[in-house]
Amino acid sequence: MSEFHSLANLIKRLEVATTRLEDLAMSSSSATTVVANMPSSPQKVPATVTSTAAPVNTETSPMVEKHDAAVNSFVEKYMSLSQEIGGVVAEQSRLVKEALNAERDIVQISTMAQKPDMASSTFMKLLEPIQKAMTAIMEIKDANRPDPLFNHLSTVAEGIPALGWFTCEPTPVPFIRDIKDAAQFYSNRVIKEFREKEPMHVEWVKAFLGIIENLAAYVKENFPTGLSWNAQGEKADTYIGKLPSSTANNTNTSTVAPPAPSVPSAGAPPPPPPPPPPMMLDDNDNKSAPQPSGAAAVFAEINQGSSITSHLRKVDKNEMTHKNPNLRANSSVNVAAPSSPKRQGPPTPNKPNKYTIKKPAKTSLEANKWVIENHENNHEIVLEETAMNQSVYIYNCKNSTIRIKGKVNAVTIDSCAKTGVALDSTVATVDLVNSKSFALQVFKVVPTIAVDKCDSGEIYLSRECLDVEILSAKSSSLNILVPESDAEDSEFKEMPVPEQLKTTIVDGKLVTATVEHAG
């Protein structure tokens, strides 16, 4: 029985071992199948996995979406009205659309790329599309000056530089607003001309100025100190010309010339030409030694020894002054040795005369300031479209007349001669400085008139302006003329401003009074 029991145990153990061996065999078989199904070499990997060219992300960034939300409604209205007006205005509007797309692309690129140096070629390539569009807009304006819609073209030409706000750091918002003020000068002319007969042009003006106004609000909210870039992004070259709007602009052949065909790569450039052969010297040139000069010439003559006096002439006794007193008295002897020339300093330059350089005349609105300069013999200068927040600066005008309509903030007349200025009203002062033979006429109200370092001036006041304060210093021959009655054609009464003052000491204080001449 014991042998049978041990045999049964042995058989049971063999069965367990067999089961384990079968399990091992099955596991090794499955592993072999997996290995066989795997690729045997890296060459079977799809080519798209090994490609190193990263696709450009064309997804619109949140900053661009905000940009579109701010200006798109005004852009669409401006474009549709421009097409209704037609002609050169419609042609110019297509270029405005291209400039807006270029500016939008720069905002998109800034969210993905590092900031390039503004003096680098990369930044110049980045600006190229918007510069081309702006240049074409200016050319349309300059080529159509006789056109009846020239003020429309000028409005757009003066306002489109606002799209270059990203180049103005750290004050892009004031830059945009200054550009808008320049455009508003011509837009006011459009409104004045078409307000009654064609209101569509007024809506056109509002749409275009709305683009600039909302662009300024967008920049103020998101980029108050300048366009921000992605410091962790790639180089800007990666994205230039690869955005959808850039491709659309490049394919638009109606307004922009097609790009030049790219030059096929032809390998490395050819080597530079060999340097020119060295200059050959003639042996005969070496034989002729250069003549000494300066100190070398002096020592060369000293080394001649006794022959140094061979070229001198012997002086006769009749020519010797120490033996002939008459020669000394008459000074008739010619001195053989020439006297050394008197050393002179550099010529003194003539002081430039400020009146010899004639500068061009100028009448322009710069931000909130009218500038009228260098006019001569011009009696037709009229400012009509003025505002209370604008000031007027008149400089270096001669024999001219300037008419300022409406109410302005202040007026300054500087260094003018024989110039007349007629104005309605001012909020602040009228300043006259360094002017001669001037005339100032006030039709309504001016609170203060200040005259400094002026000569021979006349100031005509209206009946409403008799409460004015006139301050004068270092001025002579100044007369104030006021109306004698309330009639419109009333004569003016002339009253001189005193020039001579008398000062006395009363109770330890100075008391100054004007000197009146009787007789």
For each residue, the residues with C-beta under 8 A, 3 or more apart:
1: 4 5
2: 5 6
3: 6 7
4: 1 7 8
5: 1 2 8 9
6: 2 3 9 10
7: 3 4 10 11
8: 4 5 11 12
9: 5 6 12 13
10: 6 7 13 14
11: 7 8 14 15
12: 8 9 15 16
13: 9 10 16 17
14: 10 11 17 18
15: 11 12 18 19
16: 12 13 19 20
17: 13 14 20 21
18: 14 15 21 22
19: 15 16 22 23
20: 16 17 23 24
21: 17 18 24 25
22: 18 19 25 26
23: 19 20 26 27
24: 20 21 27 28
25: 21 22 28 29
26: 22 23 29 30
27: 23 24 30 31
28: 24 25 31 32
29: 25 26 32 33
30: 26 27 33 34
31: 27 28 34 35
32: 28 29 35 36
33: 29 30 36 37
34: 30 31 37 38
35: 31 32 38
36: 32 33
37: 33 34
38: 34 35
39: 42 44 45
40: 44
41: 44
42: 39 45
43:
44: 39 40 41
45: 39 42 49 50
46: 49
47: 50 51
48: 51
49: 45 46
50: 45 47
51: 47 48
52:
53:
54:
55:
56: 238 239 242 243
57: 112
58: 243 244
59:
60: 64 65 68 108
61: 64 65 107 108 111 112
62: 65 66
63: 66 67 107 108 110 111 222
64: 60 61 67 68 104 107 108 111
65: 60 61 62 68 69
66: 62 63 69 70 218 221 222
67: 63 64 70 71 104 107 218
68: 60 64 65 71 72 104
69: 65 66 72
70: 66 67 214 215 217 218
71: 67 68 74 75 100 211 214 215 218
72: 68 69 75 76
73: 76 77
74: 71 77 78 207 208 210 211 214
75: 71 72 78 79 97 100 211
76: 72 73 79 80
77: 73 74 80 81 203 207 210
78: 74 75 81 82 93 96 204 207 208 210 211
79: 75 76 82 83 93 97
80: 76 77 83 84
81: 77 78 84 85 200 203 204 207
82: 78 79 85 89 90 92 93 204
83: 79 80 86 90 93
84: 80 81 200
85: 81 82 89 90 149 152 200 201 204
86: 83 89 90
87: 90 91 147 149
88: 91 92 140 144 147 149 153
89: 82 85 86 92 93 149 152 153 204
90: 82 83 85 86 87 93 94
91: 87 88 94 95 140 255
92: 82 88 89 95 96 137 140 141 153 156
93: 78 79 82 83 89 90 96 97 156
94: 90 91 97 98 254 255
95: 91 92 98 99 133 136 137 140 255
96: 78 92 93 99 100 133 137 156 160
97: 75 79 93 94 100 101
98: 94 95 101 102 129 133 249 252 255 256
99: 95 96 102 103 130 133 134 137 160 163
100: 71 75 96 97 103 104 163 211
101: 97 98 104 105 129 245 246 248 249
102: 98 99 105 106 129 130 133 163 245 246 249
103: 99 100 106 107 130 163 164 166
104: 64 67 68 100 101 107 108 245
105: 101 102 108 109 129 243 245 246
106: 102 103 109 110 126 130 166 227
107: 61 63 64 67 103 104 110 111 166 227
108: 60 61 63 64 104 105 111 112 239 243
109: 105 106 112 113 126 236 239 240 243
110: 63 106 107 113 115 166 227 228 229 230
111: 61 63 64 107 108 230 233
112: 57 61 108 109 230 233 234 239
113: 109 110 116 229 230 233 234 235 236 238 239
114: 229 230 231 233 234 235 236
115: 110 229 231 236
116: 113 120 122 123 126 235 236
117: 120 122 123
118: 123 167
119: 123
120: 116 117 123 124
121: 124 125
122: 116 117 125 126 235 236 237 240
123: 116 117 118 119 120 126 127 236
124: 120 121 127 128
125: 121 122 128 237 240
126: 106 109 116 122 123 236 240
127: 123 124 130 131 167
128: 124 125 131 132
129: 98 101 102 105 132 133 246 249
130: 99 102 103 106 127 133 134 163 164
131: 127 128 134 135
132: 128 129 135 136 256
133: 95 96 98 99 102 129 130 136 137 256
134: 99 130 131 137 138 160 161 163 164
135: 131 132 138 139
136: 95 132 133 139 140 255 256
137: 92 95 96 99 133 134 140 141 156 157 160
138: 134 135 141 142 157
139: 135 136 142 143
140: 88 91 92 95 136 137 143 144 153 157
141: 92 137 138 144 145 150 153 154 156 157
142: 138 139 145
143: 139 140
144: 88 140 141 147 149 150 153
145: 141 142 150
146: 150
147: 87 88 144 150 153
148:
149: 85 87 88 89 144 152 153
150: 141 144 145 146 147 153 154
151: 154 155 186 187 189 190 193
152: 85 89 149 155 156 186 190 201 204
153: 88 89 92 140 141 144 147 149 150 156 157
154: 141 150 151 157 158 186
155: 151 152 158 159 183 186 187 190 205 208
156: 92 93 96 137 141 152 153 159 160 183 208
157: 137 138 140 141 153 154 160
158: 154 155 161 179 182 183 185 186
159: 155 156 162 179 180 182 183 208 209 212
160: 96 99 134 137 156 157 163
161: 134 158 164 179
162: 159 165 175 176 179 180 212 215 216
163: 99 100 102 103 130 134 160 215
164: 103 130 134 161 167 168
165: 162 168 172 173 175 176 215 219 227
166: 103 106 107 110 172 223 226 227
167: 118 127 164
168: 164 165 171 172 175 226
169: 172 225 226 227
170: 225 226
171: 168 174 175 225
172: 165 166 168 169 175 176 219 223 224 225 226 227
173: 165 176 177 216 219 220 224
174: 171 177 178
175: 162 165 168 171 172 178 179
176: 162 165 172 173 179 180 212 215 216 219
177: 173 174 180 181 216
178: 174 175 181 182 367
179: 158 159 161 162 175 176 182 183 212
180: 159 162 176 177 183 184 209 212 213 216
181: 177 178 184 185 365 367 368
182: 158 159 178 179 185 365 366
183: 155 156 158 159 179 180 186 187 208 209 212
184: 180 181 187 188 209
185: 158 181 182 188 189 365 385
186: 151 152 154 155 158 183 189 190
187: 151 155 183 184 190 191 205 208 209
188: 184 185 191 192 385
189: 151 185 186 192 193 385
190: 151 152 155 186 187 193 194 201 202 204 205
191: 187 188 194 195 201 202 205
192: 188 189 195 385
193: 151 189 190 201
194: 190 191 197 198 199 200 201 202
195: 191 192 199 202
196:
197: 194
198: 194 201
199: 194 195 202 203
200: 81 84 85 194 203 204
201: 85 152 190 191 193 194 198 204 205
202: 190 191 194 195 199 205 206
203: 77 81 199 200 206 207
204: 78 81 82 85 89 152 190 200 201 207 208
205: 155 187 190 191 201 202 208 209
206: 202 203 209 210
207: 74 77 78 81 203 204 210 211
208: 74 78 155 156 159 183 187 204 205 211 212
209: 159 180 183 184 187 205 206 212 213
210: 74 77 78 206 207 213 214
211: 71 74 75 78 100 207 208 214 215
212: 159 162 176 179 180 183 208 209 215 216
213: 180 209 210 216 217
214: 70 71 74 210 211 217 218
215: 70 71 162 163 165 176 211 212 218 219
216: 162 173 176 177 180 212 213 219 220
217: 70 213 214 220 221
218: 66 67 70 71 214 215 221 222
219: 165 172 173 176 215 216 222 223 224
220: 173 216 217 224
221: 66 217 218 224
222: 63 66 218 219
223: 166 172 219 226 227 228
224: 172 173 219 220 221
225: 169 170 171 172
226: 166 168 169 170 172 223
227: 106 107 110 165 166 169 172 223
228: 110 223
229: 110 113 114 115 233
230: 110 111 112 113 114 233
231: 114 115
232:
233: 111 112 113 114 229 230
234: 112 113 114 238 239
235: 113 114 116 122 238
236: 109 113 114 115 116 122 123 126 239 240
237: 122 125 240
238: 56 113 234 235 242
239: 56 108 109 112 113 234 236 242 243
240: 109 122 125 126 236 237 246
241: 246 247 250
242: 56 238 239 246 247
243: 56 58 105 108 109 239 246 247
244: 58 247 248
245: 101 102 104 105 248 249
246: 101 102 105 129 240 241 242 243 249 250
247: 241 242 243 244 250 251
248: 101 244 245 251 252
249: 98 101 102 129 245 246 252 256
250: 241 246 247 256 258 259
251: 247 248
252: 98 248 249 255 256
253: 256 257 258
254: 94
255: 91 94 95 98 136 252
256: 98 132 133 136 249 250 252 253
257: 253
258: 250 253
259: 250
260:
261:
262:
263:
264:
265:
266:
267:
268:
269:
270:
271:
272:
273:
274:
275:
276:
277: 280
278:
279:
280: 277
281: 285 286
282: 285 286
283: 286 287
284: 287 288
285: 281 282 288
286: 281 282 283
287: 283 284
288: 284 285
289:
290:
291: 297
292: 296 297 299 300
293: 296 297
294: 297 298
295: 298 299
296: 292 293 299 300
297: 291 292 293 294 300 301
298: 294 295 301 302
299: 292 295 296 302 303
300: 292 296 297 303 304
301: 297 298 304 308
302: 298 299 308
303: 299 300
304: 300 301 307 308
305: 308
306: 309
307: 304 310
308: 301 302 304 305
309: 306 312
310: 307
311:
312: 309
313: 336
314:
315: 319 320
316: 319 320
317: 320 323
318: 324
319: 315 316 324 327 333
320: 315 316 317 323 324
321: 324 327 328 333
322:
323: 317 320
324: 318 319 320 321 327 328
325: 328 329
326: 329 330
327: 319 321 324 330 331 332 333
328: 321 324 325 331
329: 325 326
330: 326 327
331: 327 328
332: 327
333: 319 321 327
334:
335: 338 339
336: 313
337:
338: 335
339: 335
340:
341:
342:
343:
344:
345:
346:
347:
348:
349:
350:
351:
352: 356 357
353: 356 357
354: 357
355:
356: 352 353
357: 352 353 354
358: 374
359: 373 374 396
360: 374
361: 373 374 375 376 378
362: 371 372 373 374
363: 370 371 372 373 375 381
364: 370 371
365: 181 182 185 368 369 370 371 390
366: 182 369 370 371
367: 178 181
368: 181 365 387 389 390 391 409
369: 365 366 390 391 392 393
370: 363 364 365 366 383 386 390 391 392 393 408
371: 362 363 364 365 366 393 395
372: 362 363 375 381 383 392 393 394 395 397 402
373: 359 361 362 363 394 395 396 397
374: 358 359 360 361 362 395 396 397
375: 361 363 372 378 381 397 398 400 402
376: 361 397 398 399 400
377: 398 399 400
378: 361 375 381 397 400 401
379: 400 401
380: 401
381: 363 372 375 378 400 401 402 403
382: 402 403 405
383: 370 372 386 392 402 403 404 405 406
384: 405 406
385: 185 188 189 192
386: 370 383 390 392 404 405 406 407 408
387: 368 390 406 408
388: 407 408 409 427
389: 368 409
390: 365 368 369 370 386 387 408 409
391: 368 369 370 408 409 410 411 412
392: 369 370 372 383 386 404 408 410 411 412
393: 369 370 371 372 412 414
394: 372 373 397 402 411 412 413 414 416 419 421
395: 371 372 373 374 414 415 416
396: 359 373 374 414 415 416
397: 372 373 374 375 376 378 394 400 402 416 417 419
398: 375 376 377 416 417 418 419
399: 376 377 417 418 419
400: 375 376 377 378 379 381 397 416 418 419 420
401: 378 379 380 381 419 420 421 422
402: 372 375 381 382 383 394 397 419 420 421 422
403: 381 382 383 422 423
404: 383 386 392 408 411 421 422 423 424
405: 382 383 384 386 424
406: 383 384 386 387 424 425
407: 386 388 424 425 426 427 444
408: 370 386 387 388 390 391 392 404 411 423 425 426 427
409: 368 388 389 390 391 426 427 428
410: 391 392 426 427 428 429 430 431
411: 391 392 394 404 408 421 423 426 429 430 431
412: 391 392 393 394 430 431 433
413: 394 416 419 421 430 431 432 433 435 438 440
414: 393 394 395 396 431 433 434 435
415: 395 396 433 434 435
416: 394 395 396 397 398 400 413 419 435 436 438
417: 397 398 399 435 436 437 438
418: 398 399 400 436 437 438
419: 394 397 398 399 400 401 402 413 416 435 438 439
420: 400 401 402 438 439 440 441
421: 394 401 402 404 411 413 438 439 440 441
422: 401 402 403 404 440 441 443
423: 403 404 408 411 426 430 440 441 442 443 446
424: 404 405 406 407 442 443 444
425: 406 407 408 442 443 444 445 446
426: 407 408 409 410 411 423 429 430 446 447
427: 388 407 408 409 410 447
428: 409 410 447 448
429: 410 411 426 446 447 448 449 450
430: 410 411 412 413 423 426 440 442 446 448 449 450
431: 410 411 412 413 414 450 452
432: 413 435 438 440 449 450 451 452 454 457
433: 412 413 414 415 452 453 454
434: 414 415 452 453 454
435: 413 414 415 416 417 419 432 438 454 455 457
436: 416 417 418 454 455 456 457
437: 417 418 455 456 457
438: 413 416 417 418 419 420 421 432 435 454 456 457 458
439: 419 420 421 457 458 459 460
440: 413 420 421 422 423 430 432 449 457 458 459 460
441: 420 421 422 423 459 460
442: 423 424 425 430 445 446 459 460 461 462 465 468
443: 422 423 424 425 462
444: 407 424 425 462 464 465
445: 425 442 462 464 465 468
446: 423 425 426 429 430 442 449 465 468
447: 426 427 428 429 468 469
448: 428 429 430 468 469 470 471
449: 429 430 432 440 446 459 468 469 470 471
450: 429 430 431 432 470 471 472
451: 432 454 457 459 470 471 472 473 475 478
452: 431 432 433 434 472 473 474 475
453: 433 434 473 474 475
454: 432 433 434 435 436 438 451 457 472 475 476 478
455: 435 436 437 475 476 477
456: 436 437 438 476 477 478
457: 432 435 436 437 438 439 440 451 454 475 477 478 479
458: 438 439 440 478 479 481
459: 439 440 441 442 449 451 470 478 479 480 481
460: 439 440 441 442 481 492
461: 442 465 466 468 480 481 482 483
462: 442 443 444 445 465 483
463: 466 483 486
464: 444 445
465: 442 444 445 446 461 462 468
466: 461 463 482
467:
468: 442 445 446 447 448 449 461 465
469: 447 448 449
470: 448 449 450 451 459 480 497
471: 448 449 450 451
472: 450 451 452 454 475 478 497
473: 451 452 453
474: 452 453
475: 451 452 453 454 455 457 472 478 497 499
476: 454 455 456 499
477: 455 456 457 496 499
478: 451 454 456 457 458 459 472 475 496 497 499
479: 457 458 459 494 495 496 497
480: 459 461 470 494 495 496 497
481: 458 459 460 461 492 493 494 495
482: 461 466 492 493 495
483: 461 462 463 486 487 490 491 492 493
484: 490 491 492 493
485: 490 491
486: 463 483 490
487: 483 490
488:
489:
490: 483 484 485 486 487
491: 483 484 485
492: 460 481 482 483 484
493: 481 482 483 484
494: 479 480 481
495: 479 480 481 482
496: 477 478 479 480 499
497: 470 472 475 478 479 480
498: 501 514 515 516
499: 475 476 477 478 496
500: 514 515
501: 498 512 513 514 515
502: 512 513 514 515
503: 510 511 512 513
504: 510 511 513
505: 508 509 510 511
506: 509 511
507:
508: 505
509: 505 506
510: 503 504 505
511: 503 504 505 506
512: 501 502 503
513: 501 502 503 504
514: 498 500 501 502
515: 498 500 501 502
516: 498
517:
518:
519:
